[in-house]
Amino acid sequence: MTAEVIAPWAKLISFGPGVENVSLTKGSYIFGRAPTVDVKIPDIKLSGQHCKIFKDDQGVCWVEDTSSNGTFIDNELIGKGKKKQIASGDKIYLLHQSKVKTTEVIGYVFTVLIDESSELKRKREEEEIKSSLEQEKKLSEKQNKFQEELGEEMMCCICIDYIYNCVTSIPCLHNFCASCFSGWMEKSKICPQCREEVTEIKKNALVNNILEKFMENNPSKKRTKEEYEEMDKTNKIKEDRVVFKKAGAPAAATVVQSRPAGTSILTTLNNNRNNNPYAYNYNNNRGRGRDDSPYGESDEEEEYSESEEESEEEDSEEDSDEYDRYDRYRRRY
């Protein structure tokens, strides 16, 4: 069977005579001149177990000094029995130039190797996090925009502030503070927003619920406690619905008199004409010819007197003539 190849997690690049590079695949390595160590360096100036390089469970890399001559990270001595955290690019000196000649220096440059699959996974996670943050930002912007637009719709045009105890005007369906409209309706029954006549006013529970949630998410938009108490006092709309009376009384209907028994048709007609300001007054236009008629078109008119009317009432034979005259008069005017 082919042995499984383990990818190295770090590499030591040497900078000393006769020392090779080391690829770190295990979690721990011991360096020295003893035959039992993981990386043997045959130099008498090194200790048998000179130092230990390892990675803990959290993936942090360390160097532990176990030598007599000392192990250095860059130019800093670790100290026997102590350990120091290292990062990619640090120089690990087993024989430092302060202890030996420059030509005898032994050390490594520590380089962390990134697993390609881990790098791809890391990039994918970063992209997912970035995408999630962008979506949250867009959602937050939409929510803020919605709240701003909602807030504009929830403004009372009388007090120019957010509505409290909403009432809606009918038929135009505009919303106001109950206390604000209480003061307004004492002066006018015209909608202050669109100037349409208001026939009734209703409490709006739906808008009040929306405003309550809006204020919970935007506490800075709330009025002071004193303002709310004052608005409750001035609110005169206690019922769910208030209906207003229409402005002005209806115009009086024109009354047309019926003809009493023994009364001339023309007399009744004149009485009705006197009660109706829009009727044509026959008596006022007596004697007018075709050119004098208010309607511009008239045949030659006949003149009637009160005595003739009385004789017509007494004489039944002349009553038919009276009907004829009335009929002609009605057709003319």
Secondary structure, DSSP 8 states (H G I E B T S, - for coil): --------SEEEEE-STT---EEE-SSEEEEESSTTSSEE---TTS-SS-EEEEE-TTS-EEEEE--SS--EETTEE--TT-EEEE-TT-EEEEE-TTTS-GGG-EEEEEEE---HHHHHHHHHHHHHHHHHHHHHHHHHHHHHHHHHHHHHHTEETTTTEE-SSEEEEETT--EEEHHHHHHHHTT-SB-TTT--B--EEEE-HHHHHHHHHHHHH-GGG---HHHHHHHHHH----SSEEE---SS------------TT--HHHHHHHHHHH-TTS--TGGGTT--TTT-TTS---------HHHHHHHHH-STTHHHHHHHHHHHHHH-
